Amino acid sequence: MNTRSRYASHRVYLVPVDLAELTGPVTGVVELPTHLDWSEQHVYDLTDESQLGLMYERVIREAVHPDDLRAHLNGAVLIRIWPRLYLPVQARQAWEARFRDLVRAA
């Protein structure tokens, strides 16, 4: 087992209580804070589906506080793009265990 998969399997992923909490932007350009994205590409154009998906993946993987999820994710958008997100198995399972809408979307 490589180091990355060990990390993913032991990491605790934040999951909101309700998708309605996720009221982040649906349009425009978003710059993620360094604690969520320390890469060179930390600015995302939400009109570009590939950038949108990448931003959601990073936020779900790296969120350390529920406010990270609330500020950057949108519940309706999340349901729409959920099937296309590349996430650690543990993160996907945690979210789908709480939200049946995501299971149906997948």
N, C-alpha and C positions, 0 to 999 in steps of 0.2 A: 504494500500500500504506500502510495507516495505521500509526502508531507501535506500537499494541498488537500487531498481527500480526507486525511486524518483531521485537519483543521475544520473542514466543512462538517464532518460528522460529529464534532464535539462543540461546535459553535451553537450558541443559543440565538435564534432568530426572533426578532420582535414581530409580533402580530397584533394589529389593533383589535379593540373589542368589537368594533362595528365598521363596515366599509364606508358608512356615511361619515365617519370621522375624517376620511381622506378627501380633503377639499383643496388639494394642490392645484396648480395651474393646468389649464388644458390647451392654452395657446401661448405663443411667444417663445422667448429664449430664457432658459434657466441656467444659472451658474450654481453648481453644487459646492457647498463648503468643503474644505480640505479633508475634514474627518470622514466625509462620504466618498470623495473622489480626489485622490492625490495625483491622478494621471495628468498628462498634458491636455487631454480632452476632458475638461470639466465643465464645459459650456455646451448646452444641448438645445437644438432647435426643435420644438415640439411638433412642428408641421412635418418633420422628416421622421417617418415611421421607424427607421432603423435607429436613429438617435433617441427617439422616444423610448423604444424598447431597451436600449442600452442604459439609459438613465434609470428606468424602473428597476432593472436588474441590479444596478449598483446600489440604489437606495435600499432595496430589500435585503441585499447581502450585508450592507455596512451600517445600517441604522443602529444607533446606540441609545436613542431616546425616542419615545413615541412621537414627539414633536417632529422628528426627522421624517417620519412616515406622513404625518398630517400635512406638513408644509410642502412636500414634493410629490406626493402621489394623489391621484384622483380616483375614487372608487369606480366610477363608470368607465373611465379609461382603462383601469386595471382589469376589469372584467373583459373588456374588448380585446386587449392584447395578451391576456394571460396565456393562451395556448402557445404563443410564440416566444415566451420568455424562457431563457436558458438560466435555470436556477439550480443550486444544490438540491439534491433529493430531500434533504431534511427541511430546507426552507419551503419547498413546494408542499411537502406533507403537512407542515405546521399550518400554512395558510389554508390549504384545502380542508383540513380537519375542522377549522373554524367556520369556513365560508363555503356552503354548498353551491353558491352561484359560481364560484371558481371551478368547482368540479364539473358542473354542467357546461361551462365555457370550454373546458379542456376537452 
